[in-house]
Amino acid sequence: MKSIFVCENCEYTASKWSGRCPMCGEWNTMQEKSSVQEEKSKIRIPGKNAVKSVGKGSSKKLKDISFTDRIRFSTGIGEFDRVLGGGIVEGSVVLLSGEPGIGKSTLLLQICDAVGANASILYVSGEESAPQIKMRAERLGIGTENLLVLCETNINKVTAEIEATSPKVVIIDSIQTMYDDNLSSMPGTVTQVKQSSMAMINVAKYTGTAVIIVGHVNKDGAIAGPKVLEHMVDSVLYFEGNKQLLYRIIRAVKNRFGSTNEIGVFEMCDNGLSEVPNPSEVLLSQRPLGVSGSCAVCVMEGTRPIIAEIQALVNPSPIPSPRRMASGVDYNRASLLLAVLEKRLGLKFSSQEVFLNVTGGLQLYETATDMAIAMALISSLKDIPIPEDVIVFGEIGLAGECRTVAGMELRINEAIRLGFTTIAVPYHSISRLKKDYGGVKIVGIKSVYDLLKLIKDYQ
């Protein structure tokens, strides 16, 4: 039987194996499969046969389309609802991914317990046995009677069970373990993942059942399988965080029913994941006082302002090539800021070891952190502590100028709520503020020279 080789990433087909895909350039993605044409899948979609086939007169005018039959319902977990835009939409498909052991299955069981109070849920596991799921449920205190457990990897049997039980929510853990027995390829391949995902999407659209799919991640942190999987679903959520730390973050990178880049914050406890409704207070609760190299910053995660602490440690290097490390901020952005400070202010970072860290395991992607990073670096180099009531946010350009960022008033209000009395912002953003913040000192910063002067004032 003749074999062909198919790239798991882009589905490029070749007659012989190669270490690197000629099309997408990825390594070790060429998988062998039979060249025999696969049979057409015969998956039965619940309710599909009852739907009128598309033909003449099937289209509708936009004004005549009603969407009241697709409503949201709460999962019972406020932080998860926030990420989804207010709750799960009936008939939607949500893809949840994250590293092994980050807490995906734990969170899903907690959702089952909350939703199961008023509706039935089908939990399909392709990785664990029923006793294993029962053990975790007892540890988490899951006691709902409306949770159905199915340990199955055949997608045809899964759709048949959905038709028989008519659950409100279906959870697939995970999509990489599902397969269609009408296809000859192995589970986890591009064809099987796409076919199984499409089957669950059809189930959701035809029956109104909400589907949550768990997706594995590869060594690069991306969702394993074809990239088209993320385009097929309605929402894509990433579970972030270090397994060694307490806090976990769910970030929406795609959401057809809400805003993207919204986050939910959780704390891993003995009895599962606990919501953190006010992450700013938690992240600042253990901030050291009177120590150089620590600066507070306010970032926007979706519609939520979050105040985090950026720490910097600058120390003379004993080796010719000083070490650089950045955790929680972009390494290239940190290198750019070091170059700007050395060029414009004459500060000798080139002979220093530099370590940057964002406490709590947060990942900060905004350029609004530039001024806070620069303040922390200068503070550590000069060994001048920044007062605990000072907060800084704004972007820094290559010329050393400070530029305004979006959401200034939301950031300032959050800083005032947490007791900050001195707020350093880009100078040009002060004129755009719509109200007067009495009792709070708003400091306008034009360039990195003003940042250096501000720190020297605290000496």
C-alpha positions as CSV (number, residue, x, y, z in Angstrom):
1,M,0.0,0.0,0.0
2,K,1.5,3.3,-1.0
3,S,2.0,6.0,1.6
4,I,2.0,9.8,1.5
5,F,3.2,12.3,4.0
6,V,0.9,15.1,5.3
7,C,1.9,18.2,7.3
8,E,0.0,18.4,10.6
9,N,0.2,22.2,10.5
10,C,-0.7,23.2,6.9
11,E,-1.8,19.9,5.4
12,Y,0.8,20.0,2.7
13,T,1.1,16.6,1.0
14,A,4.4,15.1,-0.2
15,S,5.4,11.7,-1.6
16,K,8.3,11.4,0.7
17,W,9.2,12.3,4.3
18,S,11.2,15.4,5.1
19,G,12.2,16.9,8.5
20,R,10.8,20.3,7.5
21,C,7.6,21.1,5.7
22,P,8.4,22.8,2.4
23,M,5.1,24.9,2.6
24,C,5.0,26.3,6.2
25,G,8.5,25.7,7.3
26,E,7.6,23.8,10.5
27,W,9.8,21.0,11.7
28,N,8.8,17.4,12.4
29,T,5.2,17.9,11.2
30,M,5.2,15.4,8.3
31,Q,3.1,12.4,9.2
32,E,2.8,9.2,7.2
33,K,-0.7,8.1,6.1
34,S,-2.2,5.8,3.6
35,S,-2.9,7.1,0.1
36,V,-6.2,5.1,-0.1
37,Q,-9.1,7.5,-0.4
38,E,-10.9,7.8,2.9
39,E,-14.5,7.0,3.1
40,K,-17.0,9.8,3.4
41,S,-17.9,10.4,7.0
42,K,-21.5,9.3,7.9
43,I,-21.8,11.2,11.2
44,R,-25.3,11.7,12.3
45,I,-26.1,15.2,13.5
46,P,-28.9,15.4,16.0
47,G,-31.8,17.4,14.6
48,K,-30.1,17.9,11.2
49,N,-32.7,15.7,9.3
50,A,-35.5,17.9,10.7
51,V,-34.0,21.0,9.3
52,K,-35.3,22.2,5.9
53,S,-32.7,21.6,3.2
54,V,-31.2,24.7,1.6
55,G,-33.0,25.6,-1.6
56,K,-34.9,28.3,-3.4
57,G,-36.5,30.7,-0.8
58,S,-34.4,29.5,2.1
59,S,-32.6,32.9,2.5
60,K,-34.0,35.6,4.8
61,K,-33.8,39.3,4.9
62,L,-31.6,40.6,7.7
63,K,-34.4,42.5,9.4
64,D,-36.5,39.4,9.5
65,I,-33.9,37.3,11.3
66,S,-34.6,36.9,15.0
67,F,-31.8,36.1,17.5
68,T,-33.9,35.9,20.7
69,D,-33.7,32.1,20.5
70,R,-29.9,32.3,21.1
71,I,-29.5,33.7,24.6
72,R,-26.7,33.7,27.1
73,F,-26.8,31.8,30.3
74,S,-24.4,32.0,33.2
75,T,-21.9,29.3,34.1
76,G,-22.1,30.3,37.7
77,I,-18.4,31.4,37.7
78,G,-18.3,35.2,37.3
79,E,-14.7,35.4,36.0
80,F,-15.4,32.8,33.3
81,D,-18.6,34.6,32.3
82,R,-16.6,37.9,32.1
83,V,-14.2,36.4,29.6
84,L,-17.0,35.1,27.4
85,G,-18.7,38.5,27.5
86,G,-21.4,37.7,30.0
87,G,-22.0,34.0,29.8
88,I,-22.2,31.1,27.3
89,V,-24.3,31.7,24.2
90,E,-26.6,28.8,23.3
91,G,-25.4,27.0,20.2
92,S,-21.8,28.4,20.5
93,V,-18.6,26.4,20.5
94,V,-15.8,27.4,22.9
95,L,-12.2,26.2,22.6
96,L,-10.3,26.1,25.9
97,S,-6.6,25.4,25.7
98,G,-3.7,25.3,28.1
99,E,-0.7,23.4,29.3
100,P,-1.1,20.0,31.0
101,G,-1.9,20.4,34.7
102,I,-2.9,24.1,34.5
103,G,-6.4,23.3,35.7
104,K,-8.6,23.0,32.6
105,S,-10.4,19.8,33.8
106,T,-10.8,21.2,37.3
107,L,-12.4,24.4,36.0
108,L,-14.8,22.5,33.7
109,L,-16.0,20.3,36.5
110,Q,-16.7,23.4,38.6
111,I,-18.7,24.8,35.7
112,C,-20.6,21.5,35.6
113,D,-21.5,21.9,39.2
114,A,-22.8,25.4,38.8
115,V,-24.7,24.8,35.5
116,G,-25.9,21.4,36.6
117,A,-28.2,23.0,39.2
118,N,-30.7,24.0,36.5
119,A,-29.7,22.0,33.3
120,S,-28.2,18.7,32.2
121,I,-24.5,18.5,31.2
122,L,-22.7,15.8,29.2
123,Y,-19.0,15.5,30.1
124,V,-17.2,13.4,27.4
125,S,-13.7,12.3,28.4
126,G,-11.3,10.7,26.0
127,E,-8.4,10.7,28.5
128,E,-9.7,9.6,31.9
129,S,-11.9,6.8,33.1
130,A,-15.2,7.3,34.9
131,P,-13.7,6.5,38.3
132,Q,-10.9,9.0,37.8
133,I,-13.5,11.7,37.1
134,K,-15.5,10.6,40.1
135,M,-12.4,11.0,42.3
136,R,-11.7,14.5,41.2
137,A,-15.4,15.4,41.5
138,E,-15.4,14.2,45.1
139,R,-12.3,16.2,45.9
140,L,-13.8,19.3,44.5
141,G,-17.1,18.8,46.2
142,I,-19.1,18.4,43.0
143,G,-22.5,17.0,43.9
144,T,-24.9,17.9,41.0
145,E,-27.2,15.1,39.8
146,N,-27.5,16.5,36.3
147,L,-23.9,15.7,35.3
148,L,-23.7,12.8,32.8
149,V,-20.2,11.3,32.2
150,L,-19.3,9.5,29.0
151,C,-15.8,8.0,28.5
152,E,-15.7,7.6,24.7
153,T,-13.4,8.6,21.9
154,N,-15.6,7.7,18.9
155,I,-17.3,10.9,17.7
156,N,-20.2,8.9,16.2
157,K,-21.1,7.4,19.5
158,V,-20.7,10.8,21.1
159,T,-23.2,12.4,18.8
160,A,-25.6,9.5,19.3
161,E,-25.4,10.0,23.1
162,I,-26.1,13.7,22.6
163,E,-29.2,12.9,20.6
164,A,-30.4,10.5,23.3
165,T,-29.8,12.8,26.3
166,S,-30.3,16.3,24.9
167,P,-28.0,18.1,27.3
168,K,-27.7,21.9,27.5
169,V,-23.9,21.8,27.6
170,V,-21.5,19.3,26.2
171,I,-17.8,19.2,27.2
172,I,-15.3,17.4,25.1
173,D,-12.0,16.6,26.9
174,S,-10.1,16.6,24.6
175,I,-10.7,17.0,20.9
176,Q,-7.3,15.4,20.1
177,T,-8.5,12.1,21.4
178,M,-11.7,12.0,19.3
179,Y,-11.9,10.1,16.0
180,D,-14.3,9.2,13.3
181,D,-14.2,5.5,12.6
182,N,-15.3,6.1,8.9
183,L,-11.8,7.6,8.4
184,S,-8.6,5.6,8.2
185,S,-6.3,8.1,9.8
186,M,-5.2,7.9,13.4
187,P,-6.7,10.1,16.2
188,G,-5.0,13.4,16.7
189,T,-4.1,13.8,13.0
190,V,-5.2,16.9,11.1
191,T,-8.1,15.1,9.3
192,Q,-9.5,13.6,12.5
193,V,-9.3,16.8,14.5
194,K,-11.0,18.8,11.8
195,Q,-13.7,16.1,11.3
196,S,-14.4,15.7,15.0
197,S,-14.5,19.5,15.5
198,M,-16.9,20.0,12.6
199,A,-19.2,17.3,14.0
200,M,-19.4,19.1,17.3
201,I,-19.9,22.5,15.6
202,N,-22.8,21.0,13.6
203,V,-24.3,19.6,16.8
204,A,-24.1,23.0,18.4
205,K,-25.6,24.9,15.5
206,Y,-28.5,22.5,14.7
207,T,-29.5,21.8,18.3
208,G,-28.6,24.9,20.2
209,T,-26.4,22.9,22.6
210,A,-23.4,24.9,23.9
211,V,-20.1,23.0,23.4
212,I,-16.9,23.5,25.3
213,I,-13.9,21.8,23.6
214,V,-10.6,21.2,25.4
215,G,-7.5,21.6,23.1
216,H,-4.0,20.4,23.8
217,V,-1.1,22.8,23.3
218,N,2.2,21.9,21.6
219,K,5.7,22.6,22.9
220,D,5.5,26.2,21.4
221,G,2.4,26.9,23.4
222,A,0.1,27.0,20.4
223,I,-3.0,24.8,20.1
224,A,-2.1,21.4,18.7
225,G,-3.7,20.5,15.4
226,P,-4.6,22.6,12.4
227,K,-4.8,26.3,12.7
228,V,-8.2,26.3,11.0
229,L,-9.5,24.8,14.3
230,E,-9.3,28.3,15.8
231,H,-11.2,29.8,12.9
232,M,-14.0,27.2,13.1
233,V,-15.1,27.8,16.7
234,D,-16.8,30.9,18.1
235,S,-14.5,31.6,21.0
236,V,-10.9,30.7,21.8
237,L,-9.7,30.9,25.4
238,Y,-6.1,30.4,26.6
239,F,-5.4,29.2,30.2
240,E,-2.2,31.0,31.3
241,G,-0.1,30.8,34.3
242,N,2.8,28.9,35.9
243,K,1.8,25.6,37.5
244,Q,4.2,26.4,40.4
245,L,2.3,29.7,41.2
246,L,-1.1,30.3,42.7
247,Y,-2.7,32.4,40.1
248,R,-4.2,31.3,36.8
249,I,-5.5,33.6,34.0
250,I,-8.0,32.8,31.3
251,R,-7.6,35.1,28.3
252,A,-9.9,35.4,25.3
253,V,-8.1,35.8,22.0
254,K,-11.2,35.3,19.9
255,N,-14.8,35.9,20.8
256,R,-17.6,36.3,18.3
257,F,-20.0,37.3,21.1
258,G,-17.9,39.7,23.2
259,S,-14.6,41.6,23.4
260,T,-11.2,40.0,23.0
261,N,-8.3,40.2,25.3
262,E,-10.7,40.0,28.3
263,I,-9.2,38.1,31.2
264,G,-10.5,36.2,34.2
265,V,-8.2,35.7,37.2
266,F,-8.3,32.6,39.4
267,E,-6.4,31.3,42.4
268,M,-5.6,27.6,42.7
269,C,-6.7,26.3,46.1
270,D,-7.0,22.8,47.7
271,N,-10.7,22.7,46.7
272,G,-10.2,23.8,43.1
273,L,-10.0,27.2,41.4
274,S,-11.3,30.2,43.3
275,E,-12.3,33.4,41.6
276,V,-10.3,36.6,42.2
277,P,-12.8,39.4,41.5
278,N,-10.3,42.2,42.6
279,P,-6.9,41.1,41.2
280,S,-5.2,44.5,41.7
281,E,-5.5,44.3,45.5
282,V,-4.2,40.7,45.5
283,L,-1.3,41.4,43.3
284,L,-0.2,44.4,45.4
285,S,-0.8,42.8,48.8
286,Q,2.7,41.5,49.2
287,R,4.5,44.4,47.6
288,P,7.8,45.2,49.5
289,L,8.1,48.7,50.9
290,G,11.2,50.9,50.8
291,V,13.0,48.6,48.3
292,S,14.5,49.9,45.0
293,G,13.5,48.5,41.7
294,S,9.8,48.2,42.3
295,C,7.2,50.2,40.4
296,A,3.4,49.9,40.1
297,V,1.7,50.1,36.7
298,C,-1.9,50.0,35.5
299,V,-2.7,47.9,32.4
300,M,-5.9,47.3,30.6
301,E,-7.0,43.8,30.1
302,G,-10.1,44.1,27.9
303,T,-12.4,46.4,29.8
304,R,-10.7,45.8,33.2
305,P,-7.9,48.0,34.6
306,I,-5.4,45.9,36.6
307,I,-2.6,47.3,38.7
308,A,0.5,45.1,38.8
309,E,4.0,45.4,40.2
310,I,7.0,45.4,38.0
311,Q,10.3,44.5,39.7
312,A,13.8,45.1,38.3
313,L,17.2,44.0,39.6
314,V,20.3,45.7,38.1
315,N,23.6,44.4,39.3
316,P,27.2,44.7,38.0
317,S,28.1,41.7,35.8
318,P,31.2,39.6,36.6
319,I,31.3,38.4,32.9
320,P,31.9,40.3,29.7
321,S,28.4,39.5,28.3
322,P,25.9,40.5,31.0
323,R,22.8,38.3,31.5
324,R,19.3,39.6,30.5
325,M,16.1,38.0,31.7
326,A,12.5,39.2,31.4
327,S,9.5,37.3,32.9
328,G,6.0,38.7,32.3
329,V,7.1,41.4,29.8
330,D,8.4,41.1,26.2
331,Y,12.1,40.5,26.2
332,N,12.6,42.5,23.0
333,R,10.7,45.4,24.4
334,A,12.8,45.4,27.5
335,S,16.0,45.4,25.4
336,L,14.7,48.4,23.5
337,L,14.0,50.3,26.7
338,L,17.5,49.5,28.0
339,A,19.0,50.9,24.8
340,V,16.9,54.1,25.0
341,L,17.9,54.7,28.6
342,E,21.6,54.2,27.9
343,K,21.5,56.3,24.8
344,R,19.4,59.2,26.1
345,L,20.4,59.3,29.8
346,G,23.9,57.9,29.6
347,L,23.1,55.2,32.1
348,K,25.6,52.3,31.8
349,F,23.3,49.2,31.6
350,S,25.7,47.5,29.1
351,S,27.9,46.4,32.0
352,Q,25.1,45.4,34.2
353,E,23.0,42.2,34.7
354,V,19.3,43.0,34.3
355,F,16.4,41.0,35.5
356,L,12.8,42.0,35.1
357,N,9.7,40.3,36.6
358,V,6.0,40.9,36.9
359,T,4.7,39.5,40.2
360,G,1.9,37.0,40.3
361,G,2.8,35.4,37.0
362,L,1.0,38.0,34.9
363,Q,1.9,38.5,31.2
364,L,1.9,42.2,30.3
365,Y,1.7,42.9,26.5
366,E,0.8,46.6,26.6
367,T,3.3,49.4,25.7
368,A,1.7,51.3,28.6
369,T,4.2,49.4,30.8
370,D,7.2,51.2,29.2
371,M,7.4,54.1,31.7
372,A,7.0,51.7,34.7
373,I,9.8,49.4,33.4
374,A,12.1,52.4,32.9
375,M,11.3,53.7,36.4
376,A,12.0,50.3,37.9
377,L,15.3,50.0,36.0
378,I,16.5,53.4,37.0
379,S,15.4,52.9,40.6
380,S,17.4,49.7,40.8
381,L,20.5,51.1,39.1
382,K,20.5,54.2,41.3
383,D,19.3,52.2,44.4
384,I,16.6,54.8,45.0
385,P,13.2,53.4,46.3
386,I,10.1,54.6,44.6
387,P,7.4,55.5,47.2
388,E,4.5,53.0,47.5
389,D,1.9,55.7,46.6
390,V,3.4,56.4,43.2
391,I,2.1,54.7,40.0
392,V,3.4,55.2,36.5
393,F,2.0,54.3,33.0
394,G,2.8,55.4,29.5
395,E,4.7,54.5,26.3
396,I,8.3,55.4,25.5
397,G,9.5,56.1,22.0
398,L,13.0,55.6,20.6
399,A,13.7,59.3,21.0
400,G,13.0,59.0,24.7
401,E,9.6,60.8,24.5
402,C,6.6,59.6,26.5
403,R,3.4,59.0,24.6
404,T,-0.1,58.7,25.8
405,V,-2.1,55.4,25.9
406,A,-5.8,54.5,25.7
407,G,-8.0,54.4,28.7
408,M,-6.3,57.0,30.8
409,E,-9.3,57.9,33.0
410,L,-10.1,54.2,33.7
411,R,-6.5,53.7,34.8
412,I,-6.4,56.8,37.0
413,N,-9.7,55.9,38.7
414,E,-8.4,52.4,39.5
415,A,-5.2,53.8,40.9
416,I,-7.1,56.3,43.1
417,R,-9.4,53.5,44.3
418,L,-6.4,51.6,45.6
419,G,-4.9,54.6,47.4
420,F,-2.2,55.9,45.0
421,T,-1.7,59.7,45.5
422,T,0.9,60.4,42.8
423,I,0.2,59.4,39.3
424,A,2.8,59.9,36.6
425,V,1.4,60.0,33.1
426,P,2.5,61.3,29.6
427,Y,2.4,65.0,29.6
428,H,0.1,65.3,26.5
429,S,-2.6,63.1,28.1
430,I,-3.2,65.6,30.9
431,S,-5.1,68.0,28.7
432,R,-7.4,65.2,27.6
433,L,-8.7,64.4,31.1
434,K,-12.3,65.3,31.4
435,K,-12.4,65.9,35.2
436,D,-10.3,67.2,38.0
437,Y,-8.9,64.6,40.4
438,G,-8.8,66.6,43.7
439,G,-6.3,65.4,46.3
440,V,-4.3,63.4,43.8
441,K,-1.1,64.7,42.2
442,I,-1.0,64.1,38.4
443,V,2.6,64.5,37.2
444,G,3.1,65.1,33.4
445,I,6.1,63.3,32.0
446,K,7.5,64.6,28.6
447,S,10.5,62.3,28.3
448,V,12.8,59.9,30.1
449,Y,14.7,62.9,31.4
450,D,11.6,63.8,33.5
451,L,11.5,60.2,34.7
452,L,15.1,60.5,35.9
453,K,14.4,63.8,37.6
454,L,11.3,62.3,39.3
455,I,13.4,59.5,40.8
456,K,16.1,61.8,41.9
457,D,13.5,63.8,43.8
458,Y,12.8,60.7,45.9
459,Q,16.5,60.4,46.9
